[in-house]
Amino acid sequence: MHRRIIVPSTLAASLLLAIPASAADFEPGTPGIGDSYYPASGNGGYDVSHYDLRLKYQPATDLLEGTATLVATTKQNLSRFNLDLGLKVSEVRVNGRVAKFATSGEHELEVTPAVPLEKNKSLSVVVRYAGKPSELKIGGWTAWHRTPDGGVAAQEPDSAVWWFPSNDHPLDKATFDVSVLVPDGTQAISNGVLQSQSSKLGWTRFNWRSNKPQATYLATLAIGAFDITTDKTASGLPVLNAYSKGLGDNDGAARASVERSAEVAEWLESVYGPYPFNSLGGYVPNVTSGYALETQTRPFYSPRQFANGANVSVVVHELAHQWYGDSVSVADWKDIWINEGFARYSQWLWSEKEGEGTAQELADYVYATRAADDPFWTVKPGDPGAENQFDIAVYDRGALALQALRNTVGDEDFFAILKGWPQEHAYGNAGVADFVRYAERVSGRPLAGLFDTWLFQPVKPAAPAVGLAAEAEEAAAKPVPPKSWKKIAATNTVHEHGGR
């Protein structure tokens, strides 16, 4: 019998490998992910890959009960980690074992697992919780809309803390399964595709799946009485639109707009490339707000968006976000131009396509109607500050920057940039600097100066920088709006998300 002899040095090394890391090697994950505008948003130390939300909701009382399972991976040795949630928690389990938990701040859930968690290991977290979302206010505002027949979660830059625990920042995107139990006669709508629906003992369960990475603020939940229309696109993509039964006079205009979603998406594919998700549609609940939001696969539209009649321009705006903002999300909220400047420019391109004013004519008009001393020019779309994150300058001056790029590099390179960018960064995150570098690479031109002028300087740029028609300057005293302008301006409230 041959015996293996272990020399002392080898034995010592083996013993070291067998000894677990000491408690000193494990630290708490940070209570924020590092965003420059919202330091408390998100959390450090782990990355979520999937959310499984099993919910029960009572429309009459606004009581939401939930069991959330998060599948994640640790990114450091963790002694403790945070989740973002504003509702009351009754139990937390980590990797199947009961964990200690405490709350801090306005929405921090501090979880201490029974056993410290090693880096790069799989992690499952189960949270049981309940509460009335309409009673939760954070910083004086809410993402939860109480409606006559239910409730809706839709807000930016945060909405998750009102209805599920999460790592609440666009840097940590994940897939979603959302299962909602509601009284018979009530519907529950979320992102993606309805996988199944079943009824038992007076309750109906709706099971939704969003199978591509999704930022937490883009997850939505709408519960109430809806009229739902379904169809498929020519390529077989399922389309689902929903309209509250209490829209009143806005009902017809809402349908005349949102029912064109498939047509708009088909056109956007010609500009930005293949539609990036597994479902298409929109919903219009009976809320009193005035904004719209690009909730992934199924944008949210306030009825007031259609108070003056049908407006396809707002549908163009929110569906453009499916590429710019949803598939490619901000790396930091200061990069909001990557979302909003492109969605507004998409409205200009739609106007151009519809023969209601070219993008150049719209750029001329915006430029001419804003005097040099207008505060509009002091907002920097490339880094507007949290207080100006949804300022109209991020939209209109942001779109002017894209027209300046188009005039500088020419249509061939410009549209190659618009289509290539969402493909290169699909389902990920990127910032303004990333886009500048990408545009330079595709066009072969130095563009840092152009973007600095239009995105970062707090002054009105000289007209030649954007290639504006000389007559636009001469007509500044009495500019004539393009035909599409009224409809585009009517969507300015898309940026009135309530703020922080």
TAQUIBEL-V357597 format. One line per field, one symbol per residue. ss: DSSP state (a for helix, b for strand, c for the rest). phi: phi as a letter, one per 40 degrees, with the letter a starting at -180 (. if undefined). burial: 1 if it has 9 or more other C-alpha atoms within 8 Angstrom, else 0. A space follows every 10 residues. Layout:
ss: ???
phi: ???
burial: ???
This chain:
ss: cccccccaaa aaaaaaaacc ccaaacbbcc cccccccccc cccccbbbbb bbbbbbbbcc ccbbbbbbbb bbbbcccbbb bbbbcccbbb bbbbccbbcb bbbbcccbbb bbccccbccc cbbbbbbbbb bbaaaccbcc bccbbbbccb bbbcccccca aacccbcccc cccbbbbbbb bbbcccbbbc ccbbbbbbbb ccbbbbbbbb bbbbcaaacc bbbbcbbbbb bbcccccbbb bbbbcccaaa aaaaaaaacc aaaaaaaaaa aaccccccbb bbbbcccccc cbbcccccbb bcaaaacccc caaaaaaaaa cccbcccbbb ccaaacaaaa aaaaaaaaaa aaaaccccaa aaaaaaaaac ccccaaaacc aaaccaaacc caaaaaaaaa aaaaaaaaac aaaaaaaaaa aaaaccccbb caaaaaaaaa aaaccccaaa aaaaaacccc ccaaacccca aaaacaaacc ccccaaaaaa caaaaccccc
phi: .cbccbcdcc cccccccccc dcdccbbccc cachcccbdc cgabhabcba bbbbbbbbdc bgcbbabbbb babcbacbca abbbabcccb abbbfgbdbc aabafcacbc bbccbdbccg bcbbbbbbaa ibdcccbbgg bbbbccbdbi abbaabcbac ccaacaccad cbcacbbbbb bbcdgbbbba cgbccaaaba fgbbbbbbbb cbdbcccccb abbibbcbbb abcdcgccbb bbbdcbcgcc cccccccccc dccccccccc cbgddcbcaa iaabccbccb cbacdcgadc bcdccbcbhc accccddccc cccbhbcbbc cacccdddcc cccccccccc dcccgbhccc cccdcccccb ccccddcccc dcacgdcbdb cdcccccccd cccccdcccg cccdcccccc dcccbdgbba bdcccdcccc cccgbcbdcc ccccbbccac ccddcbgccd cccccdcacb ccdcdccccc cdccccchgb
burial: 0000000000 1000000000 0000011111 1111101111 1111111111 1111111110 0111111111 1111111111 1111111010 1111000111 1000001111 1111011110 0011111111 1111010000 1111111011 1111110111 1111111111 1111111111 1110011111 1111001010 0011111111 1111111111 1111110000 0110001111 1111101001 1011111101 1101100110 1110001111 1111111001 1111111111 1111111001 1111111111 1111111111 1111111111 1111111111 1100011110 1111110110 0000001111 1111010011 1111111111 1111111011 0011111111 1100111111 1100110111 0110001001 1111111000 0000111100 0110110010 0101101100 1111111000
